[in-house]
Amino acid sequence: MLCVYCRQQPVDPRWQPFCSERCQWLDLSHWLDGDYRVEGPADDTPPDMDPDDPEATDL
Ligand SMILES: [Zn+2]
């Protein structure tokens, strides 16, 4: 059984389902990062804000 994060190292019983504390933290930080960061650098299209949509102008 391989680490669910790196999928290269065997799972360590102490850190399962990860191979190490490092992978456990990396996975956790990655999860939290995706949860808290709403807008990413690659995403420049804001949702529900289309200037060409008359129904979107709610002013
Ligand atoms: Zn790993």
N, CA, C, O and the ligand as a Tripos MOL2 file, in Angstrom:
@<TRIPOS>MOLECULE
protein
  237   235    60     0     0
PROTEIN
NO_CHARGES

@<TRIPOS>ATOM
      1 N           0.8430   -1.1930    0.0000 N.3       1 MET1
      2 CA          0.0000    0.0000    0.0000 C.3       1 MET1
      3 C           0.8830    1.2490    0.0000 C.2       1 MET1
      4 O           1.7960    1.3880    0.8140 O.2       1 MET1
      5 N           0.5870    2.1490   -0.9310 N.am      2 LEU2
      6 CA          1.4280    3.3320   -1.0780 C.3       2 LEU2
      7 C           0.7810    4.5530   -0.4450 C.2       2 LEU2
      8 O          -0.4320    4.6230   -0.2480 O.2       2 LEU2
      9 N           1.6440    5.5070   -0.1370 N.am      3 CYS3
     10 CA          1.2120    6.7740    0.4350 C.3       3 CYS3
     11 C           0.1750    7.4370   -0.4680 C.2       3 CYS3
     12 O           0.3610    7.5020   -1.6830 O.2       3 CYS3
     13 N          -0.9010    7.9230    0.1100 N.am      4 VAL4
     14 CA         -1.9730    8.5090   -0.6870 C.3       4 VAL4
     15 C          -1.5770    9.8720   -1.2490 C.2       4 VAL4
     16 O          -2.2330   10.3850   -2.1550 O.2       4 VAL4
     17 N          -0.5110   10.4560   -0.7170 N.am      5 TYR5
     18 CA         -0.1030   11.7800   -1.1920 C.3       5 TYR5
     19 C           0.9310   11.6810   -2.3100 C.2       5 TYR5
     20 O           0.6940   12.1560   -3.4200 O.2       5 TYR5
     21 N           2.0670   11.0700   -2.0230 N.am      6 CYS6
     22 CA          3.1250   11.0080   -3.0330 C.3       6 CYS6
     23 C           2.9780    9.7560   -3.9040 C.2       6 CYS6
     24 O           3.4780    9.7160   -5.0280 O.2       6 CYS6
     25 N           2.3000    8.7500   -3.3860 N.am      7 ARG7
     26 CA          2.0780    7.5070   -4.1230 C.3       7 ARG7
     27 C           3.3840    6.8850   -4.6040 C.2       7 ARG7
     28 O           3.4410    6.2860   -5.6780 O.2       7 ARG7
     29 N           4.4090    7.0300   -3.8130 N.am      8 GLN8
     30 CA          5.6930    6.4440   -4.1950 C.3       8 GLN8
     31 C           6.2960    5.6560   -3.0430 C.2       8 GLN8
     32 O           7.0190    4.6840   -3.2620 O.2       8 GLN8
     33 N           5.9980    6.0770   -1.8090 N.am      9 GLN9
     34 CA          6.5650    5.4200   -0.6530 C.3       9 GLN9
     35 C           5.4920    4.5670    0.0240 C.2       9 GLN9
     36 O           4.3090    4.9070   -0.0070 O.2       9 GLN9
     37 N           5.9100    3.4610    0.6330 N.am     10 PRO10
     38 CA          4.9500    2.6320    1.3580 C.3      10 PRO10
     39 C           4.4150    3.3460    2.5940 C.2      10 PRO10
     40 O           5.1130    4.1580    3.2010 O.2      10 PRO10
     41 N           3.2000    3.0460    2.9540 N.am     11 VAL11
     42 CA          2.5540    3.6960    4.0900 C.3      11 VAL11
     43 C           3.2290    3.2990    5.3950 C.2      11 VAL11
     44 O           3.5120    2.1270    5.6450 O.2      11 VAL11
     45 N           3.4750    4.3100    6.2130 N.am     12 ASP12
     46 CA          4.0140    4.0530    7.5390 C.3      12 ASP12
     47 C           2.8430    3.9860    8.5120 C.2      12 ASP12
     48 O           2.0080    4.8900    8.5230 O.2      12 ASP12
     49 N           2.7610    2.9400    9.3270 N.am     13 PRO13
     50 CA          1.6320    2.7980   10.2690 C.3      13 PRO13
     51 C           1.4450    4.0080   11.1670 C.2      13 PRO13
     52 O           0.3330    4.2930   11.6130 O.2      13 PRO13
     53 N           2.5290    4.7170   11.4310 N.am     14 ARG14
     54 CA          2.4330    5.8980   12.3020 C.3      14 ARG14
     55 C           1.7550    7.0640   11.6030 C.2      14 ARG14
     56 O           1.1480    7.9180   12.2490 O.2      14 ARG14
     57 N           1.8600    7.0950   10.2680 N.am     15 TRP15
     58 CA          1.3460    8.2440    9.5270 C.3      15 TRP15
     59 C           0.3010    7.8380    8.4980 C.2      15 TRP15
     60 O          -0.0480    8.6270    7.6210 O.2      15 TRP15
     61 N          -0.1920    6.6270    8.6000 N.am     16 GLN16
     62 CA         -1.1330    6.1750    7.5910 C.3      16 GLN16
     63 C          -2.3480    7.1010    7.4890 C.2      16 GLN16
     64 O          -2.8090    7.6140    8.5090 O.2      16 GLN16
     65 N          -2.8680    7.3220    6.2970 N.am     17 PRO17
     66 CA         -2.4810    6.6160    5.0500 C.3      17 PRO17
     67 C          -1.3260    7.2710    4.3110 C.2      17 PRO17
     68 O          -1.2350    7.1970    3.0850 O.2      17 PRO17
     69 N          -0.4280    7.9260    5.0830 N.am     18 PHE18
     70 CA          0.7130    8.5650    4.4300 C.3      18 PHE18
     71 C           1.9910    7.7910    4.7470 C.2      18 PHE18
     72 O           2.0050    6.8960    5.5920 O.2      18 PHE18
     73 N           3.0620    8.1620    4.0440 N.am     19 CYS19
     74 CA          4.3270    7.4630    4.2480 C.3      19 CYS19
     75 C           5.1500    8.1510    5.3130 C.2      19 CYS19
     76 O           6.0740    7.5610    5.8730 O.2      19 CYS19
     77 N           4.8150    9.4090    5.5960 N.am     20 SER20
     78 CA          5.6320   10.1700    6.5410 C.3      20 SER20
     79 C           4.8310   11.3510    7.0740 C.2      20 SER20
     80 O           3.7670   11.6940    6.5590 O.2      20 SER20
     81 N           5.3800   11.9620    8.1250 N.am     21 GLU21
     82 CA          4.7350   13.1520    8.6700 C.3      21 GLU21
     83 C           4.7250   14.2730    7.6370 C.2      21 GLU21
     84 O           3.7980   15.0810    7.5760 O.2      21 GLU21
     85 N           5.7740   14.2980    6.8330 N.am     22 ARG22
     86 CA          5.8950   15.3400    5.8110 C.3      22 ARG22
     87 C           4.7230   15.2600    4.8270 C.2      22 ARG22
     88 O           4.0960   16.2740    4.5210 O.2      22 ARG22
     89 N           4.4360   14.0700    4.3400 N.am     23 CYS23
     90 CA          3.3470   13.9220    3.3780 C.3      23 CYS23
     91 C           2.0080   14.2110    4.0480 C.2      23 CYS23
     92 O           1.1000   14.7440    3.4110 O.2      23 CYS23
     93 N           1.8790   13.8710    5.2990 N.am     24 GLN24
     94 CA          0.6410   14.1490    6.0160 C.3      24 GLN24
     95 C           0.3950   15.6530    6.0860 C.2      24 GLN24
     96 O          -0.7170   16.1270    5.8510 O.2      24 GLN24
     97 N           1.4530   16.3940    6.4150 N.am     25 TRP25
     98 CA          1.3160   17.8520    6.5210 C.3      25 TRP25
     99 C           1.1450   18.5030    5.1570 C.2      25 TRP25
    100 O           0.3940   19.4660    5.0020 O.2      25 TRP25
    101 N           1.8440   17.9670    4.1830 N.am     26 LEU26
    102 CA          1.7100   18.5240    2.8410 C.3      26 LEU26
    103 C           0.2820   18.3420    2.3370 C.2      26 LEU26
    104 O          -0.2920   19.2460    1.7280 O.2      26 LEU26
    105 N          -0.2740   17.1870    2.5920 N.am     27 ASP27
    106 CA         -1.6430   16.9330    2.1600 C.3      27 ASP27
    107 C          -2.6180   17.8180    2.9170 C.2      27 ASP27
    108 O          -3.5640   18.3490    2.3360 O.2      27 ASP27
    109 N          -2.3870   17.9760    4.2120 N.am     28 LEU28
    110 CA         -3.2680   18.8150    5.0230 C.3      28 LEU28
    111 C          -3.1750   20.2780    4.5860 C.2      28 LEU28
    112 O          -4.1940   20.9510    4.4290 O.2      28 LEU28
    113 N          -1.9540   20.7610    4.3910 N.am     29 SER29
    114 CA         -1.7740   22.1540    3.9800 C.3      29 SER29
    115 C          -2.3590   22.3800    2.5910 C.2      29 SER29
    116 O          -2.9180   23.4390    2.3060 O.2      29 SER29
    117 N          -2.2270   21.3870    1.7440 N.am     30 HIS30
    118 CA         -2.7860   21.5090    0.3970 C.3      30 HIS30
    119 C          -4.3070   21.5890    0.4860 C.2      30 HIS30
    120 O          -4.9400   22.3670   -0.2280 O.2      30 HIS30
    121 N          -4.8790   20.7860    1.3610 N.am     31 TRP31
    122 CA         -6.3370   20.7550    1.5230 C.3      31 TRP31
    123 C          -6.8400   22.0830    2.0820 C.2      31 TRP31
    124 O          -7.8250   22.6410    1.6000 O.2      31 TRP31
    125 N          -6.1410   22.5820    3.1160 N.am     32 LEU32
    126 CA         -6.5330   23.8490    3.7270 C.3      32 LEU32
    127 C          -6.3320   25.0020    2.7540 C.2      32 LEU32
    128 O          -7.1330   25.9350    2.7030 O.2      32 LEU32
    129 N          -5.2580   24.9240    1.9890 N.am     33 ASP33
    130 CA         -4.9570   25.9830    1.0340 C.3      33 ASP33
    131 C          -6.0750   26.0860    0.0020 C.2      33 ASP33
    132 O          -6.5020   27.1900   -0.3370 O.2      33 ASP33
    133 N          -6.5400   24.9760   -0.4890 N.am     34 GLY34
    134 CA         -7.6020   24.9780   -1.4850 C.3      34 GLY34
    135 C          -8.9330   25.3860   -0.8890 C.2      34 GLY34
    136 O          -9.8100   25.8810   -1.5960 O.2      34 GLY34
    137 N          -9.0870   25.1770    0.4200 N.am     35 ASP35
    138 CA        -10.3540   25.4890    1.0720 C.3      35 ASP35
    139 C         -10.4690   26.9670    1.3900 C.2      35 ASP35
    140 O         -11.5450   27.5550    1.2840 O.2      35 ASP35
    141 N          -9.3440   27.5680    1.7820 N.am     36 TYR36
    142 CA         -9.3930   28.9610    2.2320 C.3      36 TYR36
    143 C          -9.1750   29.9560    1.0870 C.2      36 TYR36
    144 O          -9.7460   31.0470    1.0770 O.2      36 TYR36
    145 N          -8.3480   29.5610    0.1380 N.am     37 ARG37
    146 CA         -8.0600   30.4900   -0.9520 C.3      37 ARG37
    147 C          -9.1720   30.4440   -1.9840 C.2      37 ARG37
    148 O          -9.3210   29.4540   -2.7010 O.2      37 ARG37
    149 N          -9.9470   31.5080   -2.0590 N.am     38 VAL38
    150 CA        -11.0870   31.5390   -2.9660 C.3      38 VAL38
    151 C         -10.6210   31.8120   -4.3830 C.2      38 VAL38
    152 O         -11.0420   31.1390   -5.3240 O.2      38 VAL38
    153 N          -9.7420   32.8080   -4.5350 N.am     39 GLU39
    154 CA         -9.2800   33.1710   -5.8700 C.3      39 GLU39
    155 C          -7.8240   32.7980   -6.0570 C.2      39 GLU39
    156 O          -6.9710   33.1850   -5.2590 O.2      39 GLU39
    157 N          -7.5380   32.0520   -7.1030 N.am     40 GLY40
    158 CA         -6.1750   31.6400   -7.3850 C.3      40 GLY40
    159 C          -5.5600   32.5060   -8.4550 C.2      40 GLY40
    160 O          -6.2660   33.2660   -9.1180 O.2      40 GLY40
    161 N          -4.2620   32.4060   -8.6370 N.am     41 PRO41
    162 CA         -3.5590   33.2300   -9.6290 C.3      41 PRO41
    163 C          -3.9320   32.8720  -11.0610 C.2      41 PRO41
    164 O          -3.8300   33.7070  -11.9600 O.2      41 PRO41
    165 N          -4.3610   31.6390  -11.2750 N.am     42 ALA42
    166 CA         -4.6710   31.2070  -12.6340 C.3      42 ALA42
    167 C          -6.1500   31.4410  -12.9640 C.2      42 ALA42
    168 O          -6.5600   31.3200  -14.1190 O.2      42 ALA42
    169 N          -6.9270   31.7670  -11.9660 N.am     43 ASP43
    170 CA         -8.3610   31.9300  -12.1840 C.3      43 ASP43
    171 C          -8.7110   33.4200  -12.1980 C.2      43 ASP43
    172 O          -8.8060   34.0420  -11.1400 O.2      43 ASP43
    173 N          -8.9050   33.9990  -13.3930 N.am     44 ASP44
    174 CA         -9.2050   35.4240  -13.4880 C.3      44 ASP44
    175 C         -10.6310   35.6550  -13.9890 C.2      44 ASP44
    176 O         -10.9570   36.7370  -14.4790 O.2      44 ASP44
    177 N         -11.4600   34.6520  -13.8660 N.am     45 THR45
    178 CA        -12.8500   34.8150  -14.2580 C.3      45 THR45
    179 C         -13.7400   34.7160  -13.0240 C.2      45 THR45
    180 O         -14.0660   33.6150  -12.5820 O.2      45 THR45
    181 N         -14.1320   35.8550  -12.4680 N.am     46 PRO46
    182 CA        -14.9760   35.8470  -11.2730 C.3      46 PRO46
    183 C         -16.3630   35.2880  -11.5750 C.2      46 PRO46
    184 O         -16.9410   35.5930  -12.6190 O.2      46 PRO46
    185 N         -16.8930   34.4840  -10.6810 N.am     47 PRO47
    186 CA        -18.2220   33.9050  -10.8880 C.3      47 PRO47
    187 C         -19.3350   34.9260  -10.6630 C.2      47 PRO47
    188 O         -19.2040   35.8210   -9.8290 O.2      47 PRO47
    189 N         -20.4100   34.7900  -11.3980 N.am     48 ASP48
    190 CA        -21.5900   35.6400  -11.2280 C.3      48 ASP48
    191 C         -21.3070   37.1190  -11.4840 C.2      48 ASP48
    192 O         -21.9790   37.9840  -10.9240 O.2      48 ASP48
    193 N         -20.3280   37.4100  -12.3160 N.am     49 MET49
    194 CA        -20.0540   38.8100  -12.6470 C.3      49 MET49
    195 C         -19.7880   38.9430  -14.1440 C.2      49 MET49
    196 O         -18.6680   39.2390  -14.5600 O.2      49 MET49
    197 N         -20.8040   38.7260  -14.9300 N.am     50 ASP50
    198 CA        -20.6690   38.8460  -16.3710 C.3      50 ASP50
    199 C         -21.2490   40.1930  -16.8040 C.2      50 ASP50
    200 O         -22.4600   40.3900  -16.7030 O.2      50 ASP50
    201 N         -20.4200   41.1280  -17.2840 N.am     51 PRO51
    202 CA        -20.8890   42.4700  -17.6470 C.3      51 PRO51
    203 C         -21.8760   42.4460  -18.8100 C.2      51 PRO51
    204 O         -22.6520   43.3870  -18.9780 O.2      51 PRO51
    205 N         -21.8570   41.4020  -19.6010 N.am     52 ASP52
    206 CA        -22.7630   41.3130  -20.7400 C.3      52 ASP52
    207 C         -24.1020   40.7150  -20.3650 C.2      52 ASP52
    208 O         -25.0180   40.6580  -21.1860 O.2      52 ASP52
    209 N         -24.2180   40.2680  -19.1200 N.am     53 ASP53
    210 CA        -25.4860   39.6550  -18.6890 C.3      53 ASP53
    211 C         -26.3290   40.7120  -17.9640 C.2      53 ASP53
    212 O         -25.9370   41.1730  -16.8930 O.2      53 ASP53
    213 N         -27.4750   41.1030  -18.5270 N.am     54 PRO54
    214 CA        -28.3190   42.1430  -17.9210 C.3      54 PRO54
    215 C         -28.8200   41.7480  -16.5330 C.2      54 PRO54
    216 O         -29.0570   42.6130  -15.6900 O.2      54 PRO54
    217 N         -28.9770   40.4810  -16.2990 N.am     55 GLU55
    218 CA        -29.4620   40.0400  -15.0020 C.3      55 GLU55
    219 C         -28.3880   40.0980  -13.9160 C.2      55 GLU55
    220 O         -28.6910   40.0120  -12.7260 O.2      55 GLU55
    221 N         -27.1270   40.2450  -14.3400 N.am     56 ALA56
    222 CA        -26.0200   40.2930  -13.3930 C.3      56 ALA56
    223 C         -25.8620   41.7000  -12.8090 C.2      56 ALA56
    224 O         -25.2890   41.8540  -11.7300 O.2      56 ALA56
    225 N         -26.3550   42.7180  -13.4970 N.am     57 THR57
    226 CA        -26.2390   44.0830  -12.9930 C.3      57 THR57
    227 C         -27.3500   44.3470  -11.9710 C.2      57 THR57
    228 O         -28.5020   44.6100  -12.3170 O.2      57 THR57
    229 N         -26.9660   44.2680  -10.7460 N.am     58 ASP58
    230 CA        -27.9510   44.3540   -9.6670 C.3      58 ASP58
    231 C         -27.8250   45.6640   -8.9170 C.2      58 ASP58
    232 O         -28.1920   45.7350   -7.7450 O.2      58 ASP58
    233 N         -27.3080   46.7170   -9.5710 N.am     59 LEU59
    234 CA        -27.1070   47.9920   -8.8960 C.3      59 LEU59
    235 C         -28.3650   48.8480   -8.9740 C.2      59 LEU59
    236 O         -28.3850   49.9650   -8.4570 O.2      59 LEU59
    237 ZN          4.2830   10.1070    0.8930 Zn       60 ZN60
@<TRIPOS>BOND
     1     1     2 1
     2     2     3 1
     3     3     4 2
     4     3     5 am
     5     5     6 1
     6     6     7 1
     7     7     8 2
     8     7     9 am
     9     9    10 1
    10    10    11 1
    11    11    12 2
    12    11    13 am
    13    13    14 1
    14    14    15 1
    15    15    16 2
    16    15    17 am
    17    17    18 1
    18    18    19 1
    19    19    20 2
    20    19    21 am
    21    21    22 1
    22    22    23 1
    23    23    24 2
    24    23    25 am
    25    25    26 1
    26    26    27 1
    27    27    28 2
    28    27    29 am
    29    29    30 1
    30    30    31 1
    31    31    32 2
    32    31    33 am
    33    33    34 1
    34    34    35 1
    35    35    36 2
    36    35    37 am
    37    37    38 1
    38    38    39 1
    39    39    40 2
    40    39    41 am
    41    41    42 1
    42    42    43 1
    43    43    44 2
    44    43    45 am
    45    45    46 1
    46    46    47 1
    47    47    48 2
    48    47    49 am
    49    49    50 1
    50    50    51 1
    51    51    52 2
    52    51    53 am
    53    53    54 1
    54    54    55 1
    55    55    56 2
    56    55    57 am
    57    57    58 1
    58    58    59 1
    59    59    60 2
    60    59    61 am
    61    61    62 1
    62    62    63 1
    63    63    64 2
    64    63    65 am
    65    65    66 1
    66    66    67 1
    67    67    68 2
    68    67    69 am
    69    69    70 1
    70    70    71 1
    71    71    72 2
    72    71    73 am
    73    73    74 1
    74    74    75 1
    75    75    76 2
    76    75    77 am
    77    77    78 1
    78    78    79 1
    79    79    80 2
    80    79    81 am
    81    81    82 1
    82    82    83 1
    83    83    84 2
    84    83    85 am
    85    85    86 1
    86    86    87 1
    87    87    88 2
    88    87    89 am
    89    89    90 1
    90    90    91 1
    91    91    92 2
    92    91    93 am
    93    93    94 1
    94    94    95 1
    95    95    96 2
    96    95    97 am
    97    97    98 1
    98    98    99 1
    99    99   100 2
   100    99   101 am
   101   101   102 1
   102   102   103 1
   103   103   104 2
   104   103   105 am
   105   105   106 1
   106   106   107 1
   107   107   108 2
   108   107   109 am
   109   109   110 1
   110   110   111 1
   111   111   112 2
   112   111   113 am
   113   113   114 1
   114   114   115 1
   115   115   116 2
   116   115   117 am
   117   117   118 1
   118   118   119 1
   119   119   120 2
   120   119   121 am
   121   121   122 1
   122   122   123 1
   123   123   124 2
   124   123   125 am
   125   125   126 1
   126   126   127 1
   127   127   128 2
   128   127   129 am
   129   129   130 1
   130   130   131 1
   131   131   132 2
   132   131   133 am
   133   133   134 1
   134   134   135 1
   135   135   136 2
   136   135   137 am
   137   137   138 1
   138   138   139 1
   139   139   140 2
   140   139   141 am
   141   141   142 1
   142   142   143 1
   143   143   144 2
   144   143   145 am
   145   145   146 1
   146   146   147 1
   147   147   148 2
   148   147   149 am
   149   149   150 1
   150   150   151 1
   151   151   152 2
   152   151   153 am
   153   153   154 1
   154   154   155 1
   155   155   156 2
   156   155   157 am
   157   157   158 1
   158   158   159 1
   159   159   160 2
   160   159   161 am
   161   161   162 1
   162   162   163 1
   163   163   164 2
   164   163   165 am
   165   165   166 1
   166   166   167 1
   167   167   168 2
   168   167   169 am
   169   169   170 1
   170   170   171 1
   171   171   172 2
   172   171   173 am
   173   173   174 1
   174   174   175 1
   175   175   176 2
   176   175   177 am
   177   177   178 1
   178   178   179 1
   179   179   180 2
   180   179   181 am
   181   181   182 1
   182   182   183 1
   183   183   184 2
   184   183   185 am
   185   185   186 1
   186   186   187 1
   187   187   188 2
   188   187   189 am
   189   189   190 1
   190   190   191 1
   191   191   192 2
   192   191   193 am
   193   193   194 1
   194   194   195 1
   195   195   196 2
   196   195   197 am
   197   197   198 1
   198   198   199 1
   199   199   200 2
   200   199   201 am
   201   201   202 1
   202   202   203 1
   203   203   204 2
   204   203   205 am
   205   205   206 1
   206   206   207 1
   207   207   208 2
   208   207   209 am
   209   209   210 1
   210   210   211 1
   211   211   212 2
   212   211   213 am
   213   213   214 1
   214   214   215 1
   215   215   216 2
   216   215   217 am
   217   217   218 1
   218   218   219 1
   219   219   220 2
   220   219   221 am
   221   221   222 1
   222   222   223 1
   223   223   224 2
   224   223   225 am
   225   225   226 1
   226   226   227 1
   227   227   228 2
   228   227   229 am
   229   229   230 1
   230   230   231 1
   231   231   232 2
   232   231   233 am
   233   233   234 1
   234   234   235 1
   235   235   236 2
@<TRIPOS>SUBSTRUCTURE
     1 MET1         2 RESIDUE 1 A MET
     2 LEU2         6 RESIDUE 1 A LEU
     3 CYS3        10 RESIDUE 1 A CYS
     4 VAL4        14 RESIDUE 1 A VAL
     5 TYR5        18 RESIDUE 1 A TYR
     6 CYS6        22 RESIDUE 1 A CYS
     7 ARG7        26 RESIDUE 1 A ARG
     8 GLN8        30 RESIDUE 1 A GLN
     9 GLN9        34 RESIDUE 1 A GLN
    10 PRO10       38 RESIDUE 1 A PRO
    11 VAL11       42 RESIDUE 1 A VAL
    12 ASP12       46 RESIDUE 1 A ASP
    13 PRO13       50 RESIDUE 1 A PRO
    14 ARG14       54 RESIDUE 1 A ARG
    15 TRP15       58 RESIDUE 1 A TRP
    16 GLN16       62 RESIDUE 1 A GLN
    17 PRO17       66 RESIDUE 1 A PRO
    18 PHE18       70 RESIDUE 1 A PHE
    19 CYS19       74 RESIDUE 1 A CYS
    20 SER20       78 RESIDUE 1 A SER
    21 GLU21       82 RESIDUE 1 A GLU
    22 ARG22       86 RESIDUE 1 A ARG
    23 CYS23       90 RESIDUE 1 A CYS
    24 GLN24       94 RESIDUE 1 A GLN
    25 TRP25       98 RESIDUE 1 A TRP
    26 LEU26      102 RESIDUE 1 A LEU
    27 ASP27      106 RESIDUE 1 A ASP
    28 LEU28      110 RESIDUE 1 A LEU
    29 SER29      114 RESIDUE 1 A SER
    30 HIS30      118 RESIDUE 1 A HIS
    31 TRP31      122 RESIDUE 1 A TRP
    32 LEU32      126 RESIDUE 1 A LEU
    33 ASP33      130 RESIDUE 1 A ASP
    34 GLY34      134 RESIDUE 1 A GLY
    35 ASP35      138 RESIDUE 1 A ASP
    36 TYR36      142 RESIDUE 1 A TYR
    37 ARG37      146 RESIDUE 1 A ARG
    38 VAL38      150 RESIDUE 1 A VAL
    39 GLU39      154 RESIDUE 1 A GLU
    40 GLY40      158 RESIDUE 1 A GLY
    41 PRO41      162 RESIDUE 1 A PRO
    42 ALA42      166 RESIDUE 1 A ALA
    43 ASP43      170 RESIDUE 1 A ASP
    44 ASP44      174 RESIDUE 1 A ASP
    45 THR45      178 RESIDUE 1 A THR
    46 PRO46      182 RESIDUE 1 A PRO
    47 PRO47      186 RESIDUE 1 A PRO
    48 ASP48      190 RESIDUE 1 A ASP
    49 MET49      194 RESIDUE 1 A MET
    50 ASP50      198 RESIDUE 1 A ASP
    51 PRO51      202 RESIDUE 1 A PRO
    52 ASP52      206 RESIDUE 1 A ASP
    53 ASP53      210 RESIDUE 1 A ASP
    54 PRO54      214 RESIDUE 1 A PRO
    55 GLU55      218 RESIDUE 1 A GLU
    56 ALA56      222 RESIDUE 1 A ALA
    57 THR57      226 RESIDUE 1 A THR
    58 ASP58      230 RESIDUE 1 A ASP
    59 LEU59      234 RESIDUE 1 A LEU
    60 ZN60       237 GROUP 0 **** ****
